[in-house]
C-alpha cells in the first residue's frame, strides 16, 4: 500500500500494530497528542485531532486510516463523547473530504460485555454495553456504518479483545488478544479487499473464547490463552458460569459509578 495514517500511535494497540503497518505501507504517518520518534519509513505528527481542517490535511493522500485515538476506558460520558465519538466523526469526515477509501476503527469488546460468559456471540447481535465506555464504542461503530452506507467509505470496526503480552486473569482465557494476533487483525483490516462495512472481533485463538470470528477478514489468529491457564489468577469455574457477564469486573455497578463520575 501507499500511505497509512495511524492515529493514537503512541498507545498500547498502536505499539502492537506499528511495525506490521510500517512493513505494509510505503509511508506510515504516526499521529498522537504526545511526541513520537519516527523510524525510517515513518513520519510523526503531533495532533489531538481537534480541528477538522488539520485532520483533512493530515490524511490527504492516504490509502487507509487506522484510527486508535480516544479515551481507552470507563470515564465520564462527556469525556467519552468528546474523545471517542466526536473525534471519530472528525476522522471519518476528514476521510470523506480527502477521499481516503478505507478507515479502520478501534471498537471494543466492551460494547457487548453484558452478554453472559456462557454465551457464544457474533458481531451481528445487538450491543449490550457493560458501561459508558461501551456505549461510546457502540456510537463509534454506528458512525462507521453511516459513513459506509451513506458516503461509500470502506469501514472496518475491530472489537479489540484484551491486549496483553500474556493472559493475566481468568477472563483473559476467553478475551486475550496477543500482540502478534493484534497486528495480524489490523493488517487484514487494512489490506483485505472487498470490505464495504464490517464489524469483527479481534481475539486470539483461545480455546474458551466466546466471540465468533468474521471469516471475511481472512485472518486466522495464532495464539491460545489456554497455554497460560495455569498462571492466571482466578478460578475458571467462577467466571464461565451463568449470571457472570462477559465484561467481568468491567460490568459491575461499582466500576461505572467510580470511573464514570456517577457516584
C-alpha positions, 0 to 999 in steps of 0.5 A: 500500500501507499500511505497509512495514517495511524492515529493514537500511535503512541498507545498500547494497540498502536505499539502492537500494530506499528511495525506490521503497518510500517512493513505494509505501507510505503509511508506510515504517518504516526499521529498522537497528542504526545511526541513520537520518534519516527523510524525510517519509513515513518513520519510523526505528527503531533495532533489531538485531532481537534480541528477538522481542517488539520485532520483533512490535511493530515490524511490527504493522500492516504490509502487507509486510516487506522484510527486508535485515538480516544479515551481507552476506558470507563470515564465520564460520558462527556469525556467519552463523547468528546474523545471517542465519538466526536473525534471519530466523526472528525476522522471519518469526515476528514476521510470523506473530504480527502477521499481516503477509501478505507478507515479502520476503527478501534471498537471494543469488546466492551460494547457487548460485555453484558452478554453472559460468559456462557454465551457464544456471540457474533458481531451481528447481535445487538450491543449490550454495553457493560458501561459508558465506555461501551456505549461510546464504542457502540456510537463509534461503530454506528458512525462507521456504518453511516459513513459506509452506507451513506458516503461509500467509505470502506469501514472496518470496526475491530472489537479489540479483545484484551491486549496483553503480552500474556493472559493475566486473569481468568477472563483473559482465557476467553478475551486475550488478544496477543500482540502478534494476533493484534497486528495480524487483525489490523493488517487484514483490516487494512489490506483485505479487499472487498470490505464495504462495512464490517464489524469483527472481533479481534481475539486470539485463538483461545480455546474458551473464547466466546466471540465468533470470528468474521471469516471475511477478514481472512485472518486466522489468529495464532495464539491460545490463552489456554497455554497460560491457564495455569498462571492466571489468577482466578478460578475458571469455574467462577467466571464461565458460569451463568449470571457472570457477564462477559465484561467481568469486573468491567460490568459491575455497578461499582466500576461505572459509578467510580470511573464514570463520575456517577457516584 
